[in-house]
Structure formats: structure tokens, C-alpha cells
Amino acid sequence: MATGVKFQGLEAIKQAADGRRSADALAAVRRTRSDYDPSRATSHTICEETVRLWIFQNYPDAHLILTNDWGITLEVRFPKNCPPPPEGYAYKGGAARAMLQHSLRFCNTSSHVRDLDLIRVAAAEDQIDQSVAKRIMKEDHRFGHGIELISTFKQYFDTRDITQNEVIASRSRVIVSYTALHDSHHNILRPTEFAKTQTNASQQLISAKIIRIACEMAYSGNVFPTIQLTWSDPLELFPFLVHLDRALQRATRVADRYIGELATRGLTPSTLNSPQSLSDTLMQLQNIPNSAGLNLKTIVKSFPAIAANLQPSFQQKAQKRKVFLGA
């Protein structure tokens, strides 16, 4: 049995090295790890060797610290635009994805970190957590979202929204699942199995998020990723605006492409008249009826980047109108 596992794993590494089947190499490694007999030490050693060889072949500058059944641990390297997290905490989300790319030495990619989100392994939040969140996670803290507390790394990975978010970065290490490593390597953005079980509202937010992240990656000079979505109907206005606002925080060109990519996939909210550009979208938002569910005043109050791009006359008009969120 051990010999068979060794042959399968090393053959996958060789194929990755000579380019004949590099797209399937890591998938073979993952199958090897899931099929090994844990009661045989030699089988586990061979699987670890397979992973180490794959890392060496694809990312020779990466420093692999540890392998286990669900992922790997790498020595972290921080890019200039992202400081280390506070002692005892780790980054999640965009900051962790950037740390993974930097630690693997993605020489042909660049990353922009919109904000810093933190996690800590603990059972309950304390005053220090609240203080750290207020200082580092200002926007999230303002809306009542603090530091995410987790029990185990595997539990954390099993509850993410997109596969590439199955990664955390502490002051010394990056811990990443095999799924996230696979999708990072092959430039894939897709929802997790956990995300597929969530409510329609959550799946709409996740779909809009995937499109927005893909547009940000392309804006940074990277290849537009392969996208997989579970939602195919027009989005509600709220999830559309959440990620339009975040796209605008990055750049107007990101927002423009976000709108275009949604239109191409038939995801534009039905409350809007098929906008194809940012300017068209903003014009429609400035005249949006109360029946759409979100009125102009609410949009200005809830989405600051969108509000900043509205014409000044409409910003003033929205502030004066005493209209509240529709039913």
C-alpha cells in the first residue's frame, strides 16, 4: 500500500514539474493525503514528502513548517503595506490572502488590503479584544462586529464563505487549507460547501463578494480568476450596494468592472434599469423610488463610498429628506 501511495504522489509531482499535468498535480496530492492509512507511519511520511515536494517544485522560496490532514503551515512574510497583527491575534480575509501570496512568493501578483480583520483562539471575548477591535477594525467595530473567536483552525476553515478565505496569518505563520492552497494556485474564486448551505441573502452577498474580489485582483494586475457561483438570479439591491461600496473604496475602475461583470452574468438587481457603467448606476441610485426597498437617504447613510460619488446636490437632497427604510 505504501508503495502505491508513493508512486501516485511522486508521479503527480513529476507531472507538475514538467508541465504535463500541472493542473491536476495538487488534486492528486490531496487525494493521496485523504487516502493514506494513518495507522502506518510510513504512509503518513510519504504523504508529507509528497506535499513538501509539491511546494518545492512550485514555490521554491516558501518555507514549509508543518503539514497535517487538512492543510499546511508556512513561515509568514509580510508585504510592506501590511503590518503584523497584534501579539496573540491573526489576520483573516483579505489580509490573510495577501500574506499567503507573499509567503508563497507569487512574484507575478500584487495585493491590496482594504481592511484588517482579526481572529483569536478563545472561548469568550474580553476587554482587550474590544480595545484591539476599536483600534484596528474601526469600520467593523462601528457596526458592532468585533474580533472573531475560534475554537480550532479546522472549525474556522469549515465555516468560511469562499475557499480562498480558508487561511489565517499570525505574526510568524500562515496556516492554509489544502482547498485554499489549490484554489490560490489555480486562480479560482468559488464558495465553500458551507456557503452553499446558507440563506439566499447570504449566498447573494457571497456571489457579489466573489465578483468584487475578482475585479480587485484584475485591477492589481493579476489575471482575472476563474469564477464559480451558486447564485444565478438578479441580486437584491442591498448585497449589490454592499460590494459596490467596497469596490469604490478601491477605485472607480474596480466599481465599473464590478457592474459590468454582474451585468454579463445576469446578476444586476431588477430594481435598476440594466446599468452598464458606474455613472449610469449612480444616476439611477440618485432617482431610486422608495418602492425599491432602499431610499436615497439610507444609501447615503449606509454606503459612504457611494455617497461620496453622488452629485453634491443629491447628497444635500438626501440629507434633507425624512424618508426611512422601506418595507
C-alpha positions as CSV (number, residue, x, y, z in Angstrom):
1,M,0.0,0.0,0.0
2,A,2.7,2.4,0.9
3,T,4.5,1.8,-2.4
4,G,1.3,2.6,-4.3
5,V,0.8,5.9,-2.4
6,K,4.4,6.9,-3.0
7,F,4.2,6.2,-6.7
8,Q,1.0,8.2,-7.1
9,G,2.3,11.2,-5.1
10,L,5.7,11.4,-6.7
11,E,4.3,10.9,-10.2
12,A,2.0,13.9,-9.6
13,I,5.0,16.0,-8.5
14,K,6.9,15.0,-11.6
15,Q,4.0,15.9,-13.8
16,A,3.7,19.3,-12.1
17,A,7.4,19.8,-12.7
18,D,7.5,19.1,-16.4
19,G,4.2,20.9,-17.0
20,R,2.3,17.9,-18.5
21,R,-0.5,17.9,-15.9
22,S,0.2,20.7,-13.5
23,A,-3.5,21.5,-13.2
24,D,-4.1,18.1,-11.7
25,A,-1.0,17.8,-9.5
26,L,-2.3,19.3,-6.3
27,A,-5.6,17.5,-6.7
28,A,-3.6,14.2,-6.8
29,V,-1.7,15.3,-3.7
30,R,-5.0,16.0,-1.9
31,R,-6.3,12.6,-2.9
32,T,-3.1,11.0,-1.6
33,R,-3.4,12.6,1.7
34,S,-7.1,11.7,2.1
35,D,-6.4,8.1,1.2
36,Y,-3.4,7.3,3.3
37,D,-3.7,4.8,6.2
38,P,-2.9,6.8,9.4
39,S,-2.1,3.5,11.3
40,R,1.1,3.2,9.1
41,A,3.8,5.7,9.9
42,T,5.5,5.1,6.5
43,S,2.3,6.0,4.6
44,H,2.0,9.4,6.6
45,T,5.7,10.1,5.9
46,I,5.3,9.6,2.2
47,C,2.3,11.9,2.1
48,E,4.2,14.6,3.9
49,E,7.1,14.1,1.5
50,T,4.6,14.5,-1.4
51,V,3.3,17.8,-0.2
52,R,6.9,19.1,0.5
53,L,8.0,18.2,-2.9
54,W,5.0,19.9,-4.5
55,I,5.7,23.1,-2.5
56,F,9.4,22.9,-3.5
57,Q,8.6,22.4,-7.2
58,N,6.0,25.2,-7.4
59,Y,7.2,27.7,-4.7
60,P,10.9,27.0,-4.0
61,D,11.2,30.2,-1.8
62,A,8.4,29.2,0.5
63,H,9.4,27.9,4.0
64,L,7.1,25.0,4.8
65,I,6.9,24.4,8.6
66,L,4.2,21.7,9.0
67,T,1.8,19.5,7.1
68,N,-1.3,17.8,8.5
69,D,-4.5,16.2,7.3
70,W,-6.3,19.4,6.4
71,G,-3.6,21.9,5.4
72,I,-0.1,23.3,5.8
73,T,1.7,25.9,7.9
74,L,4.2,28.3,6.2
75,E,6.6,30.8,7.6
76,V,4.9,34.2,7.1
77,R,6.4,37.1,5.2
78,F,4.7,40.5,5.4
79,P,4.5,42.9,2.4
80,K,5.3,46.5,3.1
81,N,1.7,47.7,3.1
82,C,0.5,45.3,5.8
83,P,1.9,45.4,9.4
84,P,2.0,42.2,11.5
85,P,-1.1,41.6,13.7
86,P,-1.0,42.3,17.4
87,E,0.5,39.6,19.6
88,G,-1.9,36.7,20.2
89,Y,-4.1,37.6,17.2
90,A,-4.1,36.6,13.5
91,Y,-5.4,38.1,10.3
92,K,-8.3,36.6,8.3
93,G,-9.9,37.6,5.0
94,G,-8.0,39.8,2.5
95,A,-5.0,40.4,4.7
96,A,-4.5,36.6,5.2
97,R,-4.9,36.0,1.5
98,A,-2.2,38.6,0.8
99,M,0.1,37.0,3.4
100,L,-0.3,33.7,1.8
101,Q,0.6,35.0,-1.7
102,H,3.6,36.9,-0.3
103,S,4.7,33.8,1.7
104,L,4.4,31.6,-1.3
105,R,6.3,34.2,-3.4
106,F,3.6,34.9,-6.0
107,C,6.1,37.0,-8.0
108,N,3.6,37.9,-10.7
109,T,0.8,39.1,-8.4
110,S,0.1,42.0,-6.2
111,S,-2.4,42.5,-3.4
112,H,-4.3,45.4,-1.9
113,V,-5.7,45.0,1.6
114,R,-8.9,47.0,2.1
115,D,-9.1,46.5,5.8
116,L,-7.7,44.3,8.6
117,D,-9.9,41.7,10.2
118,L,-8.7,39.7,13.2
119,I,-9.3,36.4,14.9
120,R,-8.2,34.8,18.2
121,V,-8.4,31.3,19.6
122,A,-10.5,31.8,22.7
123,A,-13.9,30.9,24.2
124,A,-15.1,34.4,25.1
125,E,-14.4,38.0,24.2
126,D,-12.7,40.2,26.8
127,Q,-12.0,43.9,27.1
128,I,-8.6,43.6,25.4
129,D,-10.4,42.2,22.3
130,Q,-12.8,45.1,22.3
131,S,-9.9,47.6,22.6
132,V,-7.9,46.0,19.8
133,A,-11.0,45.8,17.5
134,K,-11.7,49.5,18.2
135,R,-8.2,50.4,17.2
136,I,-7.6,48.2,14.2
137,M,-11.1,47.2,12.9
138,K,-12.7,50.6,13.1
139,E,-15.4,50.1,10.5
140,D,-16.4,46.7,11.7
141,H,-16.3,47.9,15.3
142,R,-18.6,50.8,14.4
143,F,-21.2,48.4,13.2
144,G,-20.9,46.1,16.2
145,H,-18.6,43.5,14.7
146,G,-15.5,42.6,16.7
147,I,-12.8,40.1,16.7
148,E,-13.9,36.6,15.6
149,L,-13.2,34.0,18.3
150,I,-12.5,30.4,17.1
151,S,-12.0,27.1,18.9
152,T,-9.8,25.3,16.3
153,F,-8.3,26.1,13.0
154,K,-10.3,23.3,11.3
155,Q,-13.5,24.7,12.7
156,Y,-12.5,28.1,11.3
157,F,-11.8,26.7,7.9
158,D,-15.1,24.7,7.8
159,T,-17.2,27.9,8.3
160,R,-15.7,30.3,5.6
161,D,-17.6,31.8,2.8
162,I,-15.1,31.4,-0.1
163,T,-12.5,28.7,-0.4
164,Q,-9.5,31.2,-0.6
165,N,-10.5,32.5,2.8
166,E,-9.5,29.2,4.4
167,V,-6.3,30.9,5.6
168,I,-5.1,32.8,8.6
169,A,-1.8,34.7,9.2
170,S,-0.3,35.3,12.6
171,R,2.9,37.2,13.4
172,S,5.0,34.1,12.5
173,R,3.0,31.7,10.4
174,V,0.4,31.3,7.6
175,I,-2.0,28.4,8.1
176,V,-3.9,27.4,5.0
177,S,-6.2,24.5,4.0
178,Y,-5.4,22.3,1.0
179,T,-8.6,23.6,-0.7
180,A,-7.5,27.2,-0.3
181,L,-3.9,26.3,-1.5
182,H,-5.4,24.6,-4.5
183,D,-7.6,27.4,-5.5
184,S,-4.9,30.1,-4.9
185,H,-2.5,28.1,-7.1
186,H,-5.1,27.7,-9.9
187,N,-6.6,31.2,-9.5
188,I,-10.1,30.1,-8.7
189,L,-12.7,32.0,-6.7
190,R,-15.7,30.0,-5.5
191,P,-18.0,29.5,-2.5
192,T,-17.3,26.8,0.1
193,E,-19.5,23.8,0.8
194,F,-20.5,25.6,4.0
195,A,-21.6,28.7,2.0
196,K,-23.8,26.6,-0.2
197,T,-25.9,25.7,2.9
198,Q,-26.6,29.3,3.8
199,T,-29.7,31.5,3.3
200,N,-30.5,33.1,-0.1
201,A,-29.5,36.5,1.4
202,S,-26.1,35.2,2.4
203,Q,-25.5,33.5,-0.9
204,Q,-26.2,36.7,-2.7
205,L,-23.7,38.6,-0.6
206,I,-21.1,35.9,-1.2
207,S,-21.7,35.9,-5.0
208,A,-21.3,39.7,-5.1
209,K,-18.2,39.4,-2.9
210,I,-16.6,36.9,-5.3
211,I,-17.2,39.2,-8.3
212,R,-15.8,42.2,-6.4
213,I,-12.7,40.4,-5.3
214,A,-12.1,39.2,-8.8
215,C,-12.3,42.7,-10.1
216,E,-9.9,43.9,-7.4
217,M,-7.4,41.2,-8.4
218,A,-7.6,42.2,-12.1
219,Y,-7.2,45.9,-11.2
220,S,-4.0,45.0,-9.3
221,G,-2.5,43.5,-12.5
222,N,-3.4,39.8,-11.9
223,V,-5.1,37.5,-14.3
224,F,-8.9,37.7,-13.8
225,P,-9.7,34.5,-11.9
226,T,-12.0,31.6,-12.8
227,I,-15.3,32.2,-11.0
228,Q,-17.8,29.7,-9.7
229,L,-21.1,31.0,-8.2
230,T,-24.1,29.3,-6.7
231,W,-26.4,32.2,-7.3
232,S,-27.6,32.9,-10.8
233,D,-30.6,35.2,-10.4
234,P,-30.6,39.0,-10.2
235,L,-29.3,40.2,-6.8
236,E,-31.3,42.2,-4.3
237,L,-30.3,45.8,-4.1
238,F,-28.6,45.5,-0.7
239,P,-25.9,42.9,-1.5
240,F,-25.2,44.7,-4.8
241,L,-24.7,48.0,-2.9
242,V,-22.5,46.5,-0.2
243,H,-19.9,45.3,-2.6
244,L,-20.3,48.3,-5.0
245,D,-19.4,50.5,-2.0
246,R,-16.3,48.3,-1.2
247,A,-15.3,48.3,-4.9
248,L,-15.4,52.1,-4.9
249,Q,-13.2,52.2,-1.8
250,R,-10.6,50.5,-4.0
251,A,-11.1,52.5,-7.3
252,T,-13.8,53.7,-9.7
253,R,-12.4,51.3,-12.3
254,V,-13.0,48.4,-9.9
255,A,-16.5,49.5,-9.4
256,D,-17.0,49.9,-13.2
257,R,-15.9,46.4,-13.9
258,Y,-17.9,45.1,-10.9
259,I,-21.0,46.5,-12.5
260,G,-20.1,45.1,-15.9
261,E,-19.3,41.6,-14.6
262,L,-22.6,41.5,-12.8
263,A,-24.5,42.6,-15.9
264,T,-22.7,39.9,-18.0
265,R,-23.8,37.2,-15.6
266,G,-27.4,38.5,-15.3
267,L,-26.9,39.4,-11.6
268,T,-27.8,43.1,-11.8
269,P,-30.6,44.0,-9.4
270,S,-34.0,44.1,-11.1
271,T,-34.8,47.4,-9.3
272,L,-32.2,49.0,-11.6
273,N,-32.6,49.5,-15.4
274,S,-29.7,47.4,-16.6
275,P,-26.9,49.8,-15.9
276,Q,-23.6,49.1,-17.7
277,S,-21.3,51.6,-16.0
278,L,-20.7,53.3,-12.7
279,S,-22.0,56.6,-13.9
280,D,-25.2,55.1,-15.1
281,T,-25.6,53.2,-11.8
282,L,-25.1,56.4,-9.7
283,M,-27.6,58.3,-11.8
284,Q,-30.2,55.6,-11.2
285,L,-29.5,55.5,-7.5
286,Q,-30.0,59.2,-7.3
287,N,-33.5,58.8,-8.6
288,I,-34.4,55.4,-7.0
289,P,-38.0,55.1,-5.8
290,N,-38.9,54.2,-2.2
291,S,-40.5,51.0,-3.6
292,A,-37.0,49.7,-4.3
293,G,-36.6,49.0,-0.6
294,L,-33.6,51.3,0.0
295,N,-34.2,55.0,-0.5
296,L,-31.6,57.7,-1.3
297,K,-31.2,58.8,2.3
298,T,-30.5,55.3,3.5
299,I,-28.0,54.7,0.7
300,V,-26.1,57.9,1.6
301,K,-26.1,57.0,5.3
302,S,-25.1,53.3,4.9
303,F,-22.7,53.4,2.0
304,P,-20.1,56.2,2.3
305,A,-18.1,55.5,-0.8
306,I,-21.3,55.5,-2.9
307,A,-22.4,58.7,-1.2
308,A,-19.1,60.4,-1.9
309,N,-19.5,59.7,-5.7
310,L,-23.1,61.1,-5.9
311,Q,-23.5,64.7,-7.2
312,P,-23.4,67.2,-4.3
313,S,-26.9,68.4,-5.0
314,F,-28.3,64.9,-4.5
315,Q,-26.2,64.4,-1.3
316,Q,-27.8,67.5,0.2
317,K,-31.3,66.5,-1.0
318,A,-30.8,63.1,0.7
319,Q,-29.8,64.6,4.0
320,K,-32.9,66.8,4.0
321,R,-35.4,64.2,3.1
322,K,-37.0,62.4,6.1
323,V,-37.7,59.1,4.5
324,F,-36.8,55.8,6.1
325,L,-36.0,52.3,5.0
326,G,-38.9,50.8,3.0
327,A,-40.6,47.6,3.9
